């Protein structure tokens, strides 16, 4: 479990939120720490992998901290570490410790496939990591290995157990729905929330990177989860309205310990409420996952860095342009962006 000292929070500095052209206050930074991954998930990378950044082209910990500090001065309060697979970055607990000291970071999270998590979950928690999101696209060992091209389900489950033991909560499990590949597991994967206090979230497959060339039958609307588990109903908010957690619409059923989230980038745009920006491992700001726009941040500091961030935020589009016939406009693969 994390110590009281390392888990302390630092107050946000006096600042106004930076807002994009739609008036959305930017509060959430997804920070890629590497483009490398120990898996080759079918919707993310080709089987043979992709060219990787050179070591000198990846931001140092000091550069990442400088970027996060500048973002927090503009109103960011939540930072999520992504990859590739962030756990392949050597010394990640030290980066967590450094980021925990940045004024304004109220929540520090990690997205991971969890296959490397078990040995370091406790160290990450002690360094100040708050929680993890885990990619889990199948509960069948052979299918899991096929989707990830070599990952072991047992390793991922051990990582999930270690995260729970370390107190990295609330725990969220993310499943990308793929027609003809894992959509027949929707009920089983959602059922994890029946007995465990976790959020199981189903994400619609997006036409980006490898998946942009997949047949239409692979793209399954998240509504399929509700058809597979008809007892699920919307979770009510304080005023009776359907409750959301960020971009996820939340559902549950009587007697369930956890919740099911539906993330619908294709069938139900949520861009109107998006408050996030992304920074790639080589230090480029992406105002939207699906935009071709990128603003270089590397080598900048002080006012120059602030102005570059503001310029990138101003480029944030009202919404993405993906639909049944249009793919993502991003020129990068998912492993380079951080999802």
N, C-alpha and C positions, 0 to 999 in steps of 0.2 A: 504494500500500500504506500502511496505517496506521503511524504512527511509534510507537516504543517508549514515548514519553512519553504520548501521547494514549490509547494502548491499555492503559495500566496498570490493574490492578484494585485496588479498595480492599477491605480486609478487612471482613467483616460485623461490625456492632457486636455487643457482648454482649447477647443477647436470647434468649428462648424463643420457639419458633414459636407463633403464634396458631393455634388449632385450632377447627374448626367443631363442630357438635353431633354429628357422626359420628366425631370424633377425627382428621379429616384435617388435616394440617399445611399451611397456606397458604403456598406458596412462589413463586407465579407470578402476575404482574399483567399483564393486557392493558389498555393505556392508549390510549384513543382521543384523538387530537390534533385531529380535525376530523370533522364529519359530511358534508363535501363530497367529491365524487369527480368525476374527469374522464370517467368511464364511467357507464353506466346498465345494469349487468348485469341480465339478465332476471329472475333469482331474487332480486335484491336491491332493485331500485327499479322503479317504473312508468316507462314510456317518457318521460313528461313530467316526471319527477323528483318530488321531494317538497319540502315547505317546509324551508328551511334555518335553522339557528340564526343569530341576529344576532351580529355580531362581539363585542359586549359580553357575550354569554351563553356564549362559549367561554372556557375556562380559559386564562389567560396561561401563559407558560413558567414563571414563578416559582411560580404555583399548582400546576402539574403537578409541578414538582420537590419542592415541599413535601409533596404527597400521596405521591410515590414515597419520599421520605425516611421518612415515617411508616410506610409499608408495610414498608420494609426493617427498620425497628426492630422490627417484629412478625414478621420472619422471611422476608419475600419476598427472593428471590435472583435471579429472572429477570424481566425487564421486556420486553414486546413492544409496540412502537408500532404502532397500527392507525388506521383511519379510520372511515368513508369511505376515501379514498385519502390516506395520511399525507403523500405527497410534494406535495400541493397546499397544505400548510401552509407559509407563507413562513418562511424561516429555520430549517428543520428541522435542518440540521447543527449550529446553535448549541444547540438543545435537546438533541441527542445529546451534545454536549460537556458541557452542564450535568448531564445525568443520569449521564454517565460518572464524574463526581466524587462521586456520592452513595455513601457507605459502605454496603456490602452488595450493590450491584449487581454480580453476578458474570457475568451474561449480558445483553446488550442487543441485541435483534433487531427486525426490521421486517417487517410483512406488506404487500405492495404488488402492484399489477397490473403493475408494472415499465415501463409505457409512458413514464414520466417519469424513469426511473432512470438511464439511460445518462449524462446530463451531470453527475450529482451522486454517482455511486457512489463515486468516489475520495475526494471530500470527506467523505462520510459515514463511510467507512472510517477516514480520517485523524482524524475527530472521535471515533472510538471505537466505532462500530457493529460488532458482531461478525458478524452474518449476516442473510440475508433469506429469507423465504418468498415465493414468487411465485405468484399465481393464474394458471393457464394451462388454460383449459377446451376449447381446440381447437388443432389444428395446421394447420387449413385457414383461409386468410386471410378468405374470405368468411363462413365460419361464425363465426370469431372476432369479426368485425365485427358480425354479427347478434346474438350472445350478449351482447356488451358494448355494443351499440348505438352503434357509432362508433369503438371502439378499433382500433388497427392492430397486427396480429400482428408485423410487422417491428419496431415500436417495442418491444414486449414482449421479443422475442428479442434486440434490441440491449441492452436493460436487463439481461437475464440474462447476456449475454456480458460486460458491463461489471462486473457483480457478481462474476463469476468472476475477471476480471482484477484487481479491487481486493482480492481475498482475502476476500470476504464469504461465508464458508463455515463449516459445510457448507450447501450450497444445497439448498433444498427446493422442489419444484414441486407446487402443489395444484390438483387437478382435481375439480370438483363433477360427479358423474355424473347425467345427466338422460336418462331414457328417451325415445327418439325424437328427441333433440336431438344428443347427443354420445356416447352409449354405444357407438356403432359404432366409435369411435376408441380404445377402451380399450387395445387391443393396441398401437397406434401410440404412444400417449402413454406407456404403461408401458415401451415399447421404448427410450425415452430413456435409461433406466437400464442398458440393455445395454452401451453404450459410454462412458457418462459417470458419474463418481462423484457422483451426486446421489440424493436420495430423491424419488421420484415418488409422491405420496400422493393417493389417491382418497377423496373425502369423500361420504358419502351425502347426498343432497338432504334438507333438513329443512323441515317445514311451518311456516315462519315468514315473516312479511311477505308479499311477493308470492306466494311459493311455497305458502303455506297454502291458496291458492285453486286450485292446479293439480290436474289429474286424477291419479288414483292411478298411471296408467301412467308418469308422469314419475319416480316414486320407485323407483329401481333399487337392489337390494342390492349392496353392495360385492363380494359373492361373484362377481358377473358378471365382474370383472377376472380372477379365477382361472380362470374358464371360458374366457375369451378368450385367456389366456396359461397353458396348463396346465403348462408347465415350471416355473412358480414354486412354491417350497416355503417353509415357514416358516424364518426365520433362527434358528439355535439360540443361546441365551444361554450363559454360562459353565458352567452346570450342565446344559445340554442342553434347557432349557425354551424354549418359543417366546419370542423376543425382542420387546420393545415399545420404542417411543420415545414417551414420553408416552402419548397416546391412540391412537397408530398401532400396529397389528400389522404386523410387518415380514416381507417375503418377498423372495426372490431366486432366482437360478438359476445353475448352474455356468457360470463364465466371464463373468458379468455384473459390470460395474464398480460399479454402484450397487444401490439397493434399491427395492422397491415397498412402500408403506405403505397399509394399509386403515384408514380411520377410520369406524366404524360407529355413529353416534349412534342410528340407527333399528333396525337388525337385531341389534345386539349392544351393549347399554349398557355404557359404561365409567365411569359416574359414580362408582362405588365408589372409584376411584383419582384423582378430580379434585382437584387442589390449586390451582386458579386462581380468581381474582376478576377483575372487570372494572370499569373506571372510564370513564364516558362523557365526551365532549368538554365537556359542561357541568357536569362534576364530580359525578356521581352514581355511587355504588357499586352495581353489580349483582352479587349473590352467585352468580348462575347466569345463563347466557345466556338460558334459557327461562323464568325466573321473572319475575313482575310486580313483585317487590320491588325497591325502589331506596332508597338512603340518601343524602341530600344531604351533600356534603363541602365545598362551596364556602364560603369565608369562615371556615372553621374552622382552628385551629392548635393546637399543643401537646396538652395532655391531652384537650381537646374533640375534636380530630381523631382521636386514638387511640381514644377511646371510640366515636366514630361508626364507625370501621373495624371495631372489635370487634363492635359491634351488627350491622353488615352481614354480617360473617363468620358470626355466629351464625344468620343467616337462611338460610344456604346449605342447600338441601334435600338429602335423601339421594340423590335422582335426579330427572331431568326426567320430565314426564308425557306426552311425545309417544309416539304409536304410530300404528297404521293409521287410527285414527278421531279422535285428539286432536291438535290443533295446539299449537304453542308458546304459552305463557301470556304471553310478553313483549308489552308494549304498544308497543315500539319496533321500527322497521325495522332491518335488519342494518347499514345505513350509519350508523345512530346509535349502535350498540352496539360495533362493531368486530369482530364475528364471534366 
